[in-house]
């Protein structure tokens, strides 16, 4: 079937990750709870930054905003703190080639964030990446 | 790529594995465990398919499980 953006979905009746998850209705509330926990425990605005960056890297359609525009040049933008740049760097590597995440990149994270914060952010990265890729292909 | 966890467990005497690291975020651990249990206990797919997919994913990502 065609979704609202005109792209075909291979999952009957589904057109985005949320609907695909809902197709397995017994899992949907558990997925929502996990995603909510990861998002709400990630520090500051990192959850939003991660979501936007993963969407951009995977080519997912999302509403444009001033922040998403600045995110396209995050590496050189003064908009982002060094800590935010550290998680954005790992997010990019995680999505494009998870095997290539380095110890050096990880040490940068440790400079700015506690272990619980790092855990929450990485969980959020993994969930955004997984459901984003599901949205992309299904 | 590192196949050794980069994060320490919440209990310094425990072995550093996925479960012991998750202890740093108890609510997140609880939500993950609930989803994982539901996924394995119910659903459309049979256990052979679920386990085959899990193993394949673990090999590709160099996961120790």
N, CA and C atoms of all chains as a GROMACS GRO file, in nm:
protein
  609
    1UNK      N    1   0.084  -0.120   0.000
    1UNK     CA    2   0.000   0.000   0.000
    1UNK      C    3   0.087   0.125   0.000
    2UNK      N    4   0.030   0.235  -0.045
    2UNK     CA    5   0.105   0.361  -0.044
    2UNK      C    6   0.084   0.432   0.089
    3UNK      N    7   0.190   0.490   0.144
    3UNK     CA    8   0.176   0.564   0.269
    3UNK      C    9   0.144   0.709   0.238
    4UNK      N   10   0.138   0.791   0.343
    4UNK     CA   11   0.097   0.929   0.320
    4UNK      C   12   0.200   1.009   0.243
    5UNK      N   13   0.325   0.962   0.240
    5UNK     CA   14   0.425   1.032   0.161
    5UNK      C   15   0.436   0.974   0.021
    6UNK      N   16   0.353   0.877  -0.008
    6UNK     CA   17   0.355   0.819  -0.141
    6UNK      C   18   0.451   0.702  -0.153
    7UNK      N   19   0.523   0.672  -0.045
    7UNK     CA   20   0.616   0.559  -0.052
    7UNK      C   21   0.540   0.431  -0.022
    8UNK      N   22   0.575   0.324  -0.087
    8UNK     CA   23   0.508   0.197  -0.062
    8UNK      C   24   0.556   0.136   0.068
    9UNK      N   25   0.464   0.077   0.141
    9UNK     CA   26   0.499   0.003   0.261
    9UNK      C   27   0.480  -0.146   0.235
   10UNK      N   28   0.573  -0.225   0.284
   10UNK     CA   29   0.562  -0.370   0.268
   10UNK      C   30   0.481  -0.432   0.381
   11UNK      N   31   0.450  -0.350   0.482
   11UNK     CA   32   0.371  -0.400   0.592
   11UNK      C   33   0.229  -0.350   0.573
   12UNK      N   34   0.136  -0.443   0.557
   12UNK     CA   35  -0.001  -0.406   0.525
   12UNK      C   36  -0.059  -0.308   0.627
   13UNK      N   37  -0.108  -0.196   0.579
   13UNK     CA   38  -0.173  -0.099   0.665
   13UNK      C   39  -0.078  -0.009   0.742
   14UNK      N   40   0.053  -0.030   0.729
   14UNK     CA   41   0.146   0.048   0.810
   14UNK      C   42   0.218   0.152   0.724
   15UNK      N   43   0.245   0.266   0.782
   15UNK     CA   44   0.320   0.366   0.706
   15UNK      C   45   0.428   0.434   0.789
   16UNK      N   46   0.438   0.407   0.917
   16UNK     CA   47   0.552   0.458   0.993
   16UNK      C   48   0.586   0.360   1.106
   17UNK      N   49   0.697   0.390   1.173
   17UNK     CA   50   0.748   0.294   1.273
   17UNK      C   51   0.648   0.271   1.385
   18UNK      N   52   0.579   0.377   1.424
   18UNK     CA   53   0.484   0.364   1.534
   18UNK      C   54   0.370   0.269   1.495
   19UNK      N   55   0.321   0.285   1.370
   19UNK     CA   56   0.213   0.198   1.326
   19UNK      C   57   0.261   0.054   1.309
   20UNK      N   58   0.385   0.040   1.262
   20UNK     CA   59   0.440  -0.094   1.245
   20UNK      C   60   0.448  -0.163   1.382
   21UNK      N   61   0.495  -0.088   1.482
   21UNK     CA   62   0.502  -0.144   1.617
   21UNK      C   63   0.363  -0.179   1.668
   22UNK      N   64   0.267  -0.094   1.634
   22UNK     CA   65   0.130  -0.118   1.680
   22UNK      C   66   0.070  -0.242   1.615
   23UNK      N   67   0.124  -0.281   1.498
   23UNK     CA   68   0.074  -0.401   1.432
   23UNK      C   69   0.097  -0.522   1.523
   24UNK      N   70   0.202  -0.514   1.606
   24UNK     CA   71   0.224  -0.615   1.710
   24UNK      C   72   0.170  -0.553   1.839
   25UNK      N   73   0.038  -0.551   1.852
   25UNK     CA   74  -0.024  -0.471   1.958
   25UNK      C   75   0.020  -0.509   2.099
   26UNK      N   76   0.056  -0.633   2.118
   26UNK     CA   77   0.097  -0.671   2.254
   26UNK      C   78   0.232  -0.608   2.291
   27UNK      N   79   0.312  -0.572   2.188
   27UNK     CA   80   0.443  -0.511   2.216
   27UNK      C   81   0.435  -0.360   2.229
   28UNK      N   82   0.336  -0.298   2.165
   28UNK     CA   83   0.332  -0.152   2.154
   28UNK      C   84   0.346  -0.079   2.288
   29UNK      N   85   0.270  -0.115   2.393
   29UNK     CA   86   0.286  -0.039   2.519
   29UNK      C   87   0.425  -0.056   2.582
   30UNK      N   88   0.487  -0.172   2.562
   30UNK     CA   89   0.620  -0.195   2.618
   30UNK      C   90   0.725  -0.114   2.541
   31UNK      N   91   0.706  -0.106   2.409
   31UNK     CA   92   0.797  -0.025   2.327
   31UNK      C   93   0.784   0.122   2.364
   32UNK      N   94   0.660   0.168   2.378
   32UNK     CA   95   0.638   0.308   2.416
   32UNK      C   96   0.702   0.340   2.550
   33UNK      N   97   0.689   0.249   2.646
   33UNK     CA   98   0.746   0.271   2.779
   33UNK      C   99   0.899   0.279   2.771
   34UNK      N  100   0.960   0.188   2.696
   34UNK     CA  101   1.106   0.186   2.685
   34UNK      C  102   1.156   0.312   2.615
   35UNK      N  103   1.092   0.349   2.506
   35UNK     CA  104   1.136   0.468   2.433
   35UNK      C  105   1.117   0.593   2.519
   36UNK      N  106   1.008   0.597   2.593
   36UNK     CA  107   0.983   0.711   2.681
   36UNK      C  108   1.087   0.722   2.792
   37UNK      N  109   1.124   0.608   2.849
   37UNK     CA  110   1.227   0.607   2.956
   37UNK      C  111   1.361   0.656   2.902
   38UNK      N  112   1.401   0.604   2.785
   38UNK     CA  113   1.531   0.643   2.728
   38UNK      C  114   1.532   0.791   2.695
   39UNK      N  115   1.422   0.838   2.637
   39UNK     CA  116   1.414   0.978   2.596
   39UNK      C  117   1.414   1.071   2.717
   40UNK      N  118   1.339   1.034   2.820
   40UNK     CA  119   1.325   1.124   2.936
   40UNK      C  120   1.446   1.123   3.028
   41UNK      N  121   1.527   1.018   3.022
   41UNK     CA  122   1.645   1.015   3.110
   41UNK      C  123   1.771   1.068   3.041
   42UNK      N  124   1.768   1.083   2.910
   42UNK     CA  125   1.883   1.144   2.842
   42UNK      C  126   1.893   1.290   2.886
   43UNK      N  127   2.014   1.339   2.915
   43UNK     CA  128   2.028   1.472   2.975
   43UNK      C  129   2.001   1.587   2.878
   44UNK      N  130   1.951   1.697   2.935
   44UNK     CA  131   1.931   1.820   2.858
   44UNK      C  132   1.846   1.798   2.734
   45UNK      N  133   1.892   1.853   2.623
   45UNK     CA  134   1.816   1.839   2.498
   45UNK      C  135   1.876   1.730   2.408
   46UNK      N  136   1.961   1.644   2.467
   46UNK     CA  137   2.029   1.543   2.384
   46UNK      C  138   1.930   1.448   2.316
   47UNK      N  139   1.818   1.417   2.384
   47UNK     CA  140   1.722   1.325   2.322
   47UNK      C  141   1.669   1.382   2.191
   48UNK      N  142   1.635   1.511   2.192
   48UNK     CA  143   1.585   1.576   2.070
   48UNK      C  144   1.693   1.579   1.963
   49UNK      N  145   1.815   1.611   2.003
   49UNK     CA  146   1.925   1.619   1.905
   49UNK      C  147   1.949   1.482   1.841
   50UNK      N  148   1.947   1.379   1.923
   50UNK     CA  149   1.970   1.243   1.872
   50UNK      C  150   1.860   1.204   1.773
   51UNK      N  151   1.735   1.228   1.811
   51UNK     CA  152   1.623   1.194   1.723
   51UNK      C  153   1.634   1.264   1.588
   52UNK      N  154   1.664   1.393   1.593
   52UNK     CA  155   1.676   1.470   1.469
   52UNK      C  156   1.792   1.421   1.383
   53UNK      N  157   1.906   1.395   1.449
   53UNK     CA  158   2.024   1.355   1.372
   53UNK      C  159   2.005   1.219   1.307
   54UNK      N  160   1.948   1.125   1.382
   54UNK     CA  161   1.924   0.992   1.325
   54UNK      C  162   1.828   1.004   1.205
   55UNK      N  163   1.723   1.084   1.220
   55UNK     CA  164   1.627   1.102   1.111
   55UNK      C  165   1.696   1.159   0.987
   56UNK      N  166   1.784   1.257   1.008
   56UNK     CA  167   1.855   1.316   0.894
   56UNK      C  168   1.947   1.215   0.828
   57UNK      N  169   2.019   1.140   0.909
   57UNK     CA  170   2.115   1.042   0.853
   57UNK      C  171   2.044   0.932   0.775
   58UNK      N  172   1.925   0.894   0.822
   58UNK     CA  173   1.851   0.786   0.755
   58UNK      C  174   1.760   0.838   0.645
   59UNK      N  175   1.752   0.970   0.632
   59UNK     CA  176   1.666   1.026   0.528
   59UNK      C  177   1.519   1.010   0.558
   60UNK      N  178   1.482   1.019   0.685
   60UNK     CA  179   1.341   1.008   0.724
   60UNK      C  180   1.276   1.146   0.713
   61UNK      N  181   1.152   1.148   0.674
   61UNK     CA  182   1.082   1.276   0.660
   61UNK      C  183   1.038   1.326   0.796
   62UNK      N  184   1.085   1.444   0.832
   62UNK     CA  185   1.048   1.508   0.957
   62UNK      C  186   1.027   1.657   0.930
   63UNK      N  187   0.946   1.720   1.014
   63UNK     CA  188   0.922   1.863   0.998
   63UNK      C  189   1.053   1.940   1.017
   64UNK      N  190   1.081   2.033   0.930
   64UNK     CA  191   1.201   2.116   0.942
   64UNK      C  192   1.183   2.215   1.056
   65UNK      N  193   1.294   2.244   1.125
   65UNK     CA  194   1.290   2.344   1.232
   65UNK      C  195   1.424   2.417   1.231
   66UNK      N  196   1.431   2.525   1.309
   66UNK     CA  197   1.557   2.599   1.316
   66UNK      C  198   1.669   2.508   1.368
   67UNK      N  199   1.634   2.424   1.464
   67UNK     CA  200   1.735   2.334   1.522
   67UNK      C  201   1.781   2.229   1.420
   68UNK      N  202   1.688   2.173   1.347
   68UNK     CA  203   1.726   2.070   1.250
   68UNK      C  204   1.814   2.130   1.140
   69UNK      N  205   1.790   2.256   1.108
   69UNK     CA  206   1.874   2.324   1.007
   69UNK      C  207   2.016   2.340   1.060
   70UNK      N  208   2.029   2.383   1.186
   70UNK     CA  209   2.162   2.401   1.247
   70UNK      C  210   2.233   2.268   1.262
   71UNK      N  211   2.155   2.164   1.281
   71UNK     CA  212   2.214   2.030   1.303
   71UNK      C  213   2.287   1.978   1.180
   72UNK      N  214   2.249   2.027   1.064
   72UNK     CA  215   2.314   1.981   0.941
   72UNK      C  216   2.462   2.016   0.938
   73UNK      N  217   2.500   2.121   1.014
   73UNK     CA  218   2.642   2.158   1.023
   73UNK      C  219   2.687   2.156   1.170
   74UNK      N  220   2.647   2.051   1.241
   74UNK     CA  221   2.670   2.047   1.386
   74UNK      C  222   2.818   2.057   1.423
   75UNK      N  223   2.904   2.001   1.339
   75UNK     CA  224   3.046   1.990   1.378
   75UNK      C  225   3.110   2.127   1.397
   76UNK      N  226   3.069   2.223   1.314
   76UNK     CA  227   3.132   2.356   1.323
   76UNK      C  228   3.039   2.460   1.383
   77UNK      N  229   2.919   2.420   1.420
   77UNK     CA  230   2.822   2.518   1.469
   77UNK      C  231   2.844   2.554   1.615
   78UNK      N  232   2.843   2.685   1.648
   78UNK     CA  233   2.854   2.727   1.789
   78UNK      C  234   2.725   2.702   1.867
   79UNK      N  235   2.623   2.657   1.798
   79UNK     CA  236   2.494   2.629   1.862
   79UNK      C  237   2.505   2.515   1.964
   80UNK      N  238   2.601   2.426   1.941
   80UNK     CA  239   2.607   2.304   2.022
   80UNK      C  240   2.728   2.305   2.116
   81UNK      N  241   2.706   2.255   2.237
   81UNK     CA  242   2.814   2.246   2.336
   81UNK      C  243   2.909   2.132   2.297
   82UNK      N  244   3.025   2.131   2.361
   82UNK     CA  245   3.121   2.023   2.332
   82UNK      C  246   3.062   1.887   2.371
   83UNK      N  247   2.985   1.883   2.479
   83UNK     CA  248   2.922   1.758   2.519
   83UNK      C  249   2.820   1.712   2.415
   84UNK      N  250   2.741   1.805   2.366
   84UNK     CA  251   2.642   1.770   2.263
   84UNK      C  252   2.714   1.722   2.136
   85UNK      N  253   2.824   1.785   2.104
   85UNK     CA  254   2.899   1.742   1.985
   85UNK      C  255   2.956   1.601   2.005
   86UNK      N  256   2.991   1.570   2.128
   86UNK     CA  257   3.046   1.436   2.154
   86UNK      C  258   2.941   1.328   2.130
   87UNK      N  259   2.816   1.352   2.173
   87UNK     CA  260   2.712   1.251   2.150
   87UNK      C  261   2.666   1.253   2.005
   88UNK      N  262   2.670   1.368   1.942
   88UNK     CA  263   2.634   1.374   1.799
   88UNK      C  264   2.736   1.296   1.715
   89UNK      N  265   2.862   1.305   1.753
   89UNK     CA  266   2.967   1.234   1.678
   89UNK      C  267   2.946   1.082   1.690
   90UNK      N  268   2.920   1.036   1.811
   90UNK     CA  269   2.898   0.892   1.830
   90UNK      C  270   2.769   0.847   1.763
   91UNK      N  271   2.666   0.931   1.769
   91UNK     CA  272   2.539   0.896   1.704
   91UNK      C  273   2.561   0.874   1.555
   92UNK      N  274   2.635   0.964   1.495
   92UNK     CA  275   2.662   0.954   1.350
   92UNK      C  276   2.734   0.823   1.319
   93UNK      N  277   2.835   0.793   1.399
   93UNK     CA  278   2.913   0.670   1.376
   93UNK      C  279   2.828   0.546   1.401
   94UNK      N  280   2.745   0.552   1.502
   94UNK     CA  281   2.658   0.440   1.538
   94UNK      C  282   2.564   0.406   1.422
   95UNK      N  283   2.505   0.508   1.364
   95UNK     CA  284   2.407   0.487   1.256
   95UNK      C  285   2.476   0.439   1.128
   96UNK      N  286   2.588   0.501   1.095
   96UNK     CA  287   2.652   0.472   0.966
   96UNK      C  288   2.735   0.345   0.970
   97UNK      N  289   2.806   0.321   1.079
   97UNK     CA  290   2.889   0.200   1.091
   97UNK      C  291   2.924   0.177   1.238
   98UNK      N  292   2.841   0.101   1.305
   98UNK     CA  293   2.856   0.084   1.450
   98UNK      C  294   2.990   0.019   1.488
   99UNK      N  295   3.046  -0.060   1.397
   99UNK     CA  296   3.175  -0.124   1.426
   99UNK      C  297   3.289  -0.023   1.436
  100UNK      N  298   3.267   0.095   1.385
  100UNK     CA  299   3.376   0.194   1.379
  100UNK      C  300   3.373   0.294   1.494
  101UNK      N  301   3.284   0.278   1.589
  101UNK     CA  302   3.288   0.365   1.707
  101UNK      C  303   3.418   0.339   1.782
  102UNK      N  304   3.490   0.446   1.815
  102UNK     CA  305   3.624   0.429   1.873
  102UNK      C  306   3.625   0.457   2.024
  103UNK      N  307   3.731   0.407   2.088
  103UNK     CA  308   3.750   0.436   2.231
  103UNK      C  309   3.769   0.586   2.252
  104UNK      N  310   3.833   0.651   2.157
  104UNK     CA  311   3.856   0.796   2.169
  104UNK      C  312   3.723   0.872   2.169
  105UNK      N  313   3.634   0.831   2.082
  105UNK     CA  314   3.503   0.896   2.079
  105UNK      C  315   3.430   0.873   2.211
  106UNK      N  316   3.446   0.754   2.265
  106UNK     CA  317   3.381   0.722   2.391
  106UNK      C  318   3.440   0.803   2.506
  107UNK      N  319   3.571   0.822   2.504
  107UNK     CA  320   3.635   0.902   2.609
  107UNK      C  321   3.586   1.046   2.609
  108UNK      N  322   3.558   1.098   2.489
  108UNK     CA  323   3.502   1.233   2.480
  108UNK      C  324   3.370   1.241   2.555
  109UNK      N  325   3.287   1.136   2.539
  109UNK     CA  326   3.159   1.134   2.610
  109UNK      C  327   3.181   1.139   2.761
  110UNK      N  328   3.279   1.063   2.808
  110UNK     CA  329   3.305   1.056   2.953
  110UNK      C  330   3.347   1.192   3.011
  111UNK      N  331   3.405   1.275   2.926
  111UNK     CA  332   3.449   1.407   2.973
  111UNK      C  333   3.330   1.493   3.015
  112UNK      N  334   3.217   1.470   2.952
  112UNK     CA  335   3.103   1.560   2.971
  112UNK      C  336   2.983   1.498   3.041
  113UNK      N  337   2.977   1.364   3.044
  113UNK     CA  338   2.857   1.299   3.096
  113UNK      C  339   2.891   1.190   3.196
  114UNK      N  340   2.795   1.167   3.289
  114UNK     CA  341   2.808   1.057   3.385
  114UNK      C  342   2.775   0.925   3.315
  115UNK      N  343   2.810   0.814   3.379
  115UNK     CA  344   2.778   0.683   3.322
  115UNK      C  345   2.627   0.664   3.301
  116UNK      N  346   2.541   0.699   3.399
  116UNK     CA  347   2.397   0.686   3.374
  116UNK      C  348   2.350   0.769   3.255
  117UNK      N  349   2.405   0.888   3.241
  117UNK     CA  350   2.367   0.973   3.127
  117UNK      C  351   2.410   0.909   2.995
  118UNK      N  352   2.532   0.856   2.992
  118UNK     CA  353   2.582   0.793   2.869
  118UNK      C  354   2.495   0.674   2.832
  119UNK      N  355   2.462   0.595   2.934
  119UNK     CA  356   2.378   0.477   2.910
  119UNK      C  357   2.242   0.518   2.851
  120UNK      N  358   2.180   0.620   2.910
  120UNK     CA  359   2.049   0.665   2.861
  120UNK      C  360   2.060   0.716   2.717
  121UNK      N  361   2.163   0.794   2.690
  121UNK     CA  362   2.178   0.849   2.554
  121UNK      C  363   2.203   0.739   2.451
  122UNK      N  364   2.290   0.645   2.484
  122UNK     CA  365   2.320   0.538   2.387
  122UNK      C  366   2.198   0.449   2.364
  123UNK      N  367   2.121   0.426   2.469
  123UNK     CA  368   1.997   0.350   2.453
  123UNK      C  369   1.904   0.423   2.358
  124UNK      N  370   1.897   0.554   2.376
  124UNK     CA  371   1.811   0.635   2.290
  124UNK      C  372   1.861   0.631   2.145
  125UNK      N  373   1.992   0.638   2.127
  125UNK     CA  374   2.050   0.628   1.992
  125UNK      C  375   2.010   0.495   1.929
  126UNK      N  376   2.026   0.387   2.004
  126UNK     CA  377   1.997   0.253   1.950
  126UNK      C  378   1.850   0.239   1.912
  127UNK      N  379   1.761   0.293   1.996
  127UNK     CA  380   1.618   0.282   1.968
  127UNK      C  381   1.579   0.368   1.847
  128UNK      N  382   1.633   0.490   1.840
  128UNK     CA  383   1.603   0.576   1.725
  128UNK      C  384   1.657   0.512   1.597
  129UNK      N  385   1.775   0.457   1.604
  129UNK     CA  386   1.837   0.392   1.488
  129UNK      C  387   1.753   0.271   1.444
  130UNK      N  388   1.718   0.186   1.539
  130UNK     CA  389   1.643   0.066   1.506
  130UNK      C  390   1.506   0.095   1.449
  131UNK      N  391   1.432   0.182   1.517
  131UNK     CA  392   1.297   0.211   1.468
  131UNK      C  393   1.302   0.299   1.344
  132UNK      N  394   1.405   0.381   1.333
  132UNK     CA  395   1.420   0.461   1.211
  132UNK      C  396   1.446   0.373   1.090
  133UNK      N  397   1.531   0.274   1.106
  133UNK     CA  398   1.559   0.182   0.996
  133UNK      C  399   1.436   0.098   0.962
  134UNK      N  400   1.361   0.062   1.064
  134UNK     CA  401   1.236  -0.010   1.041
  134UNK      C  402   1.140   0.076   0.959
  135UNK      N  403   1.131   0.202   0.997
  135UNK     CA  404   1.045   0.296   0.923
  135UNK      C  405   1.094   0.311   0.780
  136UNK      N  406   1.225   0.308   0.762
  136UNK     CA  407   1.284   0.327   0.629
  136UNK      C  408   1.254   0.210   0.536
  137UNK      N  409   1.260   0.090   0.588
  137UNK     CA  410   1.249  -0.026   0.498
  137UNK      C  411   1.111  -0.091   0.497
  138UNK      N  412   1.036  -0.077   0.604
  138UNK     CA  413   0.907  -0.149   0.612
  138UNK      C  414   0.795  -0.068   0.547
  139UNK      N  415   3.638  -0.253   1.654
  139UNK     CA  416   3.525  -0.242   1.745
  139UNK      C  417   3.554  -0.316   1.874
  140UNK      N  418   3.508  -0.258   1.986
  140UNK     CA  419   3.528  -0.324   2.114
  140UNK      C  420   3.414  -0.421   2.141
  141UNK      N  421   3.445  -0.545   2.176
  141UNK     CA  422   3.340  -0.637   2.219
  141UNK      C  423   3.338  -0.644   2.370
  142UNK      N  424   3.425  -0.567   2.436
  142UNK     CA  425   3.426  -0.556   2.581
  142UNK      C  426   3.350  -0.429   2.619
  143UNK      N  427   3.257  -0.439   2.714
  143UNK     CA  428   3.179  -0.320   2.750
  143UNK      C  429   3.270  -0.204   2.790
  144UNK      N  430   3.237  -0.086   2.743
  144UNK     CA  431   3.315   0.032   2.778
  144UNK      C  432   3.266   0.096   2.907
  145UNK      N  433   3.144   0.061   2.948
  145UNK     CA  434   3.090   0.116   3.071
  145UNK      C  435   3.107   0.017   3.185
  146UNK      N  436   3.131   0.071   3.304
  146UNK     CA  437   3.147  -0.014   3.422
  146UNK      C  438   3.010  -0.053   3.478
  147UNK      N  439   3.003  -0.169   3.546
  147UNK     CA  440   2.876  -0.206   3.610
  147UNK      C  441   2.848  -0.116   3.729
  148UNK      N  442   2.722  -0.106   3.766
  148UNK     CA  443   2.686  -0.021   3.879
  148UNK      C  444   2.745  -0.078   4.008
  149UNK      N  445   2.755  -0.209   4.017
  149UNK     CA  446   2.821  -0.275   4.131
  149UNK      C  447   2.964  -0.308   4.088
  150UNK      N  448   3.065  -0.241   4.148
  150UNK     CA  449   3.203  -0.260   4.103
  150UNK      C  450   3.256  -0.403   4.119
  151UNK      N  451   3.187  -0.484   4.200
  151UNK     CA  452   3.232  -0.622   4.218
  151UNK      C  453   3.172  -0.715   4.112
  152UNK      N  454   3.075  -0.664   4.038
  152UNK     CA  455   3.007  -0.747   3.938
  152UNK      C  456   3.086  -0.747   3.807
  153UNK      N  457   3.061  -0.850   3.727
  153UNK     CA  458   3.122  -0.856   3.594
  153UNK      C  459   3.054  -0.753   3.505
  154UNK      N  460   3.133  -0.690   3.417
  154UNK     CA  461   3.077  -0.586   3.331
  154UNK      C  462   3.009  -0.650   3.210
  155UNK      N  463   2.880  -0.667   3.220
  155UNK     CA  464   2.800  -0.721   3.110
  155UNK      C  465   2.678  -0.631   3.093
  156UNK      N  466   2.602  -0.657   2.989
  156UNK     CA  467   2.489  -0.571   2.957
  156UNK      C  468   2.397  -0.549   3.077
  157UNK      N  469   2.361  -0.658   3.144
  157UNK     CA  470   2.267  -0.649   3.255
  157UNK      C  471   2.321  -0.568   3.371
  158UNK      N  472   2.448  -0.587   3.407
  158UNK     CA  473   2.504  -0.516   3.522
  158UNK      C  474   2.525  -0.368   3.490
  159UNK      N  475   2.550  -0.336   3.363
  159UNK     CA  476   2.564  -0.195   3.323
  159UNK      C  477   2.429  -0.125   3.328
  160UNK      N  478   2.324  -0.197   3.288
  160UNK     CA  479   2.190  -0.138   3.288
  160UNK      C  480   2.146  -0.093   3.427
  161UNK      N  481   2.211  -0.147   3.529
  161UNK     CA  482   2.179  -0.109   3.666
  161UNK      C  483   2.198   0.039   3.694
  162UNK      N  484   2.272   0.108   3.609
  162UNK     CA  485   2.289   0.253   3.625
  162UNK      C  486   2.159   0.328   3.598
  163UNK      N  487   2.068   0.265   3.527
  163UNK     CA  488   1.939   0.327   3.496
  163UNK      C  489   1.829   0.224   3.525
  164UNK      N  490   1.791   0.212   3.654
  164UNK     CA  491   1.697   0.105   3.693
  164UNK      C  492   1.564   0.108   3.618
  165UNK      N  493   1.507   0.227   3.596
  165UNK     CA  494   1.378   0.234   3.527
  165UNK      C  495   1.390   0.191   3.381
  166UNK      N  496   1.503   0.227   3.322
  166UNK     CA  497   1.530   0.187   3.184
  166UNK      C  498   1.548   0.035   3.178
  167UNK      N  499   1.619  -0.019   3.275
  167UNK     CA  500   1.640  -0.164   3.281
  167UNK      C  501   1.507  -0.237   3.296
  168UNK      N  502   1.420  -0.182   3.380
  168UNK     CA  503   1.289  -0.243   3.403
  168UNK      C  504   1.206  -0.242   3.274
  169UNK      N  505   1.207  -0.130   3.204
  169UNK     CA  506   1.130  -0.119   3.079
  169UNK      C  507   1.186  -0.212   2.972
  170UNK      N  508   1.319  -0.221   2.965
  170UNK     CA  509   1.381  -0.311   2.866
  170UNK      C  510   1.346  -0.457   2.897
  171UNK      N  511   1.357  -0.494   3.023
  171UNK     CA  512   1.328  -0.633   3.062
  171UNK      C  513   1.183  -0.669   3.034
  172UNK      N  514   1.093  -0.575   3.058
  172UNK     CA  515   0.950  -0.600   3.034
  172UNK      C  516   0.924  -0.622   2.885
  173UNK      N  517   0.985  -0.540   2.801
  173UNK     CA  518   0.967  -0.556   2.656
  173UNK      C  519   1.028  -0.687   2.608
  174UNK      N  520   1.147  -0.716   2.658
  174UNK     CA  521   1.218  -0.838   2.616
  174UNK      C  522   1.138  -0.963   2.656
  175UNK      N  523   1.084  -0.962   2.777
  175UNK     CA  524   1.005  -1.076   2.824
  175UNK      C  525   0.880  -1.093   2.739
  176UNK      N  526   0.813  -0.982   2.710
  176UNK     CA  527   0.691  -0.988   2.629
  176UNK      C  528   0.723  -1.040   2.489
  177UNK      N  529   0.834  -0.990   2.433
  177UNK     CA  530   0.873  -1.032   2.298
  177UNK      C  531   0.896  -1.183   2.292
  178UNK      N  532   0.964  -1.236   2.391
  178UNK     CA  533   0.998  -1.380   2.388
  178UNK      C  534   0.884  -1.470   2.429
  179UNK      N  535   0.793  -1.418   2.510
  179UNK     CA  536   0.686  -1.505   2.562
  179UNK      C  537   0.563  -1.509   2.474
  180UNK      N  538   0.540  -1.405   2.392
  180UNK     CA  539   0.417  -1.399   2.313
  180UNK      C  540   0.450  -1.353   2.172
  181UNK      N  541   0.346  -1.348   2.087
  181UNK     CA  542   0.362  -1.293   1.953
  181UNK      C  543   0.340  -1.392   1.842
  182UNK      N  544   0.351  -1.341   1.719
  182UNK     CA  545   0.321  -1.419   1.600
  182UNK      C  546   0.432  -1.518   1.565
  183UNK      N  547   0.556  -1.481   1.592
  183UNK     CA  548   0.669  -1.563   1.546
  183UNK      C  549   0.697  -1.679   1.641
  184UNK      N  550   0.740  -1.791   1.583
  184UNK     CA  551   0.779  -1.904   1.668
  184UNK      C  552   0.919  -1.879   1.725
  185UNK      N  553   0.954  -1.956   1.827
  185UNK     CA  554   1.080  -1.933   1.896
  185UNK      C  555   1.202  -1.961   1.808
  186UNK      N  556   1.189  -2.057   1.717
  186UNK     CA  557   1.303  -2.088   1.629
  186UNK      C  558   1.336  -1.966   1.542
  187UNK      N  559   1.235  -1.903   1.489
  187UNK     CA  560   1.256  -1.784   1.406
  187UNK      C  561   1.315  -1.670   1.489
  188UNK      N  562   1.261  -1.649   1.607
  188UNK     CA  563   1.312  -1.543   1.694
  188UNK      C  564   1.459  -1.565   1.729
  189UNK      N  565   1.492  -1.688   1.768
  189UNK     CA  566   1.629  -1.716   1.810
  189UNK      C  567   1.726  -1.712   1.692
  190UNK      N  568   1.682  -1.760   1.576
  190UNK     CA  569   1.767  -1.754   1.457
  190UNK      C  570   1.799  -1.609   1.421
  191UNK      N  571   1.698  -1.524   1.428
  191UNK     CA  572   1.717  -1.382   1.398
  191UNK      C  573   1.810  -1.317   1.500
  192UNK      N  574   1.788  -1.350   1.627
  192UNK     CA  575   1.872  -1.293   1.733
  192UNK      C  576   2.018  -1.333   1.714
  193UNK      N  577   2.041  -1.461   1.684
  193UNK     CA  578   2.179  -1.509   1.666
  193UNK      C  579   2.246  -1.440   1.548
  194UNK      N  580   2.173  -1.428   1.438
  194UNK     CA  581   2.228  -1.364   1.318
  194UNK      C  582   2.265  -1.219   1.348
  195UNK      N  583   2.176  -1.150   1.417
  195UNK     CA  584   2.201  -1.011   1.453
  195UNK      C  585   2.323  -1.000   1.545
  196UNK      N  586   2.333  -1.092   1.639
  196UNK     CA  587   2.446  -1.089   1.733
  196UNK      C  588   2.579  -1.110   1.660
  197UNK      N  589   2.579  -1.197   1.561
  197UNK     CA  590   2.703  -1.222   1.487
  197UNK      C  591   2.744  -1.100   1.405
  198UNK      N  592   2.646  -1.040   1.340
  198UNK     CA  593   2.677  -0.924   1.256
  198UNK      C  594   2.729  -0.807   1.340
  199UNK      N  595   2.670  -0.789   1.459
  199UNK     CA  596   2.710  -0.675   1.542
  199UNK      C  597   2.824  -0.710   1.638
  200UNK      N  598   2.875  -0.832   1.630
  200UNK     CA  599   2.984  -0.875   1.718
  200UNK      C  600   2.941  -0.870   1.865
  201UNK      N  601   2.817  -0.905   1.889
  201UNK     CA  602   2.762  -0.910   2.025
  201UNK      C  603   2.805  -1.042   2.088
  202UNK      N  604   2.834  -1.038   2.218
  202UNK     CA  605   2.883  -1.158   2.284
  202UNK      C  606   2.775  -1.258   2.321
  203UNK      N  607   2.648  -1.223   2.300
  203UNK     CA  608   2.540  -1.311   2.345
  203UNK      C  609   2.493  -1.405   2.235
   0.00000   0.00000   0.00000
